[in-house]
């Protein structure tokens, strides 16, 4: 009986040790995951905004505007409601841009109190008009106008391939895609926020 009890205690001791090791390993794993999450968060916080980065700006505590979805222009600026001059966004982190916007509104006497939240949104472009699958598309590095049309499943039978426009930063550019198809070196790169429209042929 005594030998049996010794064996039982030994087995229980081994099980207890294994459970303790398992808990320690799991705790170490969780700590590792937490550290990794913090590292990712710190990288995002440290990211410096660049031209063509799309933003989502939410305004809290004011009634006449709730949000904006600007794209940083080629000069690194964005335009804000009630602010006459362009606001420099490129080179700042999202937190720094939040502080800049809040100070502009408060020190300018536009709002007495305001809270601003700035986040980056996914880079997308839009294809409209005479294509088989119009809509919003994720922007990959190096995407060209011809590739964007192909991504929208190509033209409808009513498409005017000589009149395709891109709306970009308040300007409209017109392209003849027949010429681009003959000479792909003329193809242009799409930028975040571009709105591509394939117009309808008159015939």
C-alpha positions in Angstrom: 0.0 0.0 0.0 2.8 2.3 0.9 4.5 1.7 -2.4 1.3 2.4 -4.2 0.9 5.7 -2.5 4.4 6.7 -3.3 3.8 5.9 -7.0 0.5 7.9 -6.9 2.3 10.9 -5.4 5.0 10.7 -8.0 2.5 10.6 -10.8 0.6 13.6 -9.3 3.9 15.5 -8.9 4.8 14.9 -12.6 1.3 16.0 -13.7 1.6 19.2 -11.6 5.0 20.0 -13.1 3.7 19.5 -16.6 0.7 21.7 -16.0 3.0 24.4 -14.6 5.3 24.2 -17.6 2.3 24.5 -19.9 1.0 27.5 -18.1 4.4 29.2 -18.2 4.8 28.4 -22.0 1.3 29.8 -22.7 2.0 32.9 -20.6 5.3 33.4 -22.5 3.4 33.0 -25.8 0.8 35.6 -24.8 3.5 38.0 -23.7 5.2 37.5 -27.1 1.9 38.2 -28.9 1.4 41.3 -26.8 4.9 42.6 -27.5 4.4 42.0 -31.2 1.1 43.8 -31.2 2.7 46.8 -29.5 5.5 46.8 -32.0 3.1 46.9 -34.9 1.1 49.7 -33.2 4.3 51.7 -32.6 5.3 51.3 -36.3 1.9 52.6 -37.4 2.2 55.6 -35.0 5.7 56.4 -36.3 4.7 56.2 -40.0 5.3 59.6 -41.7 2.5 60.5 -44.1 3.4 60.8 -47.8 1.8 62.5 -50.9 -1.1 60.4 -52.3 -1.8 58.8 -48.9 -5.6 58.6 -48.4 -6.9 59.8 -45.1 -10.1 59.5 -43.0 -10.5 62.6 -40.7 -13.3 62.5 -38.1 -14.3 65.6 -36.3 -15.9 65.4 -32.9 -17.7 68.1 -30.9 -18.7 70.2 -33.9 -22.0 70.3 -35.9 -21.1 71.6 -39.4 -18.8 68.7 -40.3 -18.4 65.1 -39.3 -15.7 63.7 -41.5 -13.5 64.2 -44.5 -11.8 61.7 -46.8 -9.0 63.7 -48.4 -6.0 62.3 -50.4 -2.7 64.1 -49.7 -1.9 66.0 -52.9 1.5 65.9 -54.7 2.6 68.9 -52.7 2.0 67.1 -49.4 -1.1 69.2 -48.5 -4.8 68.6 -47.7 -7.6 71.1 -47.8 -9.9 71.6 -44.8 -13.3 73.3 -44.3 -13.0 76.9 -43.0 -9.2 76.9 -43.4 -8.2 79.1 -46.3 -4.6 77.8 -46.8 -3.7 74.2 -47.6 -2.5 72.3 -44.6 0.8 70.4 -44.7 0.2 66.7 -44.0 3.1 64.9 -45.5 6.0 64.4 -43.1 3.7 64.2 -40.1 2.4 61.2 -38.2 -1.4 60.8 -37.9 -1.1 61.9 -34.3 0.9 65.0 -35.2 -1.6 65.9 -37.9 -4.5 65.6 -35.4 -2.7 68.1 -33.2 -2.1 70.5 -36.1 -5.7 70.4 -37.3 -7.1 70.9 -33.7 -4.8 73.9 -33.2 -5.7 75.5 -36.5 -9.4 75.4 -35.7 -9.1 76.5 -32.0 -6.4 79.1 -32.4 -8.1 80.5 -35.5 -11.3 81.0 -33.5 -13.3 78.7 -35.8 -14.2 76.3 -33.0 -14.0 76.7 -29.3 -13.5 73.0 -28.8 -12.8 70.2 -31.2 -11.4 66.7 -31.2 -9.9 65.2 -34.4 -9.1 61.6 -35.3 -6.9 60.9 -38.3 -6.5 57.4 -39.8 -5.2 56.1 -43.0 -7.6 54.3 -45.4 -6.9 51.7 -48.0 -5.6 53.0 -51.3 -8.3 52.6 -53.9 -9.3 53.9 -57.3 -12.7 53.9 -59.0 -13.8 52.9 -62.5 -17.1 54.2 -63.9 -19.0 54.3 -67.1 -18.8 51.9 -70.0 -17.0 49.0 -68.4 -18.4 45.5 -67.5 -17.7 45.8 -63.8 -17.7 49.3 -62.5 -16.8 50.0 -58.9 -14.0 50.5 -56.4 -10.7 48.6 -56.7 -7.7 48.3 -54.4 -4.7 50.1 -55.7 -1.5 48.0 -56.2 1.8 49.5 -56.8 2.4 50.3 -60.4 -1.2 49.8 -61.6 -1.7 51.5 -64.9 -4.8 52.9 -66.7 -5.0 49.9 -69.1 -4.6 47.5 -66.2 -7.4 49.3 -64.3 -9.8 48.9 -67.3 -8.9 45.2 -67.5 -9.5 44.9 -63.8 -13.1 46.2 -64.5 -13.5 43.4 -67.0 -13.0 45.6 -70.0 -15.3 47.7 -72.1 -18.9 47.4 -72.9 -20.0 47.5 -76.5 -21.0 51.1 -76.1 -17.6 52.3 -74.8 -15.8 55.2 -76.5 -12.2 54.1 -76.1 -11.0 57.4 -77.5 -12.5 59.3 -74.5 -11.5 58.0 -71.1 -11.1 60.5 -68.3 -9.3 60.5 -65.0 -10.5 62.8 -62.2 -7.6 63.5 -59.9 -7.2 66.2 -57.2 -9.9 68.4 -58.8 -8.5 68.1 -62.3 -9.7 66.0 -65.3 -7.4 64.4 -67.7 -8.5 62.8 -71.0 -6.9 59.8 -72.7 -7.3 58.0 -76.0 -6.9 54.3 -75.0 -6.7 53.1 -78.6 -3.4 55.0 -78.8 -2.3 53.6 -75.4 -3.1 50.1 -76.6 -1.0 50.6 -79.7 1.9 52.0 -77.7 1.9 50.7 -74.1 4.8 53.0 -73.3 2.3 55.8 -73.2 0.3 54.1 -70.5 0.1 56.0 -67.2 0.1 55.0 -63.5 -3.1 55.2 -61.5 -3.0 57.1 -58.2 -5.0 56.6 -55.0 -8.4 58.3 -55.3 -8.4 58.4 -59.1 -11.9 58.2 -60.7 -11.6 56.7 -64.1 -14.6 57.1 -66.5 -15.1 55.4 -69.8 -17.5 57.5 -71.8 -20.2 56.3 -74.1 -19.8 56.3 -77.8 -22.2 58.4 -79.8 -22.5 55.7 -82.4 
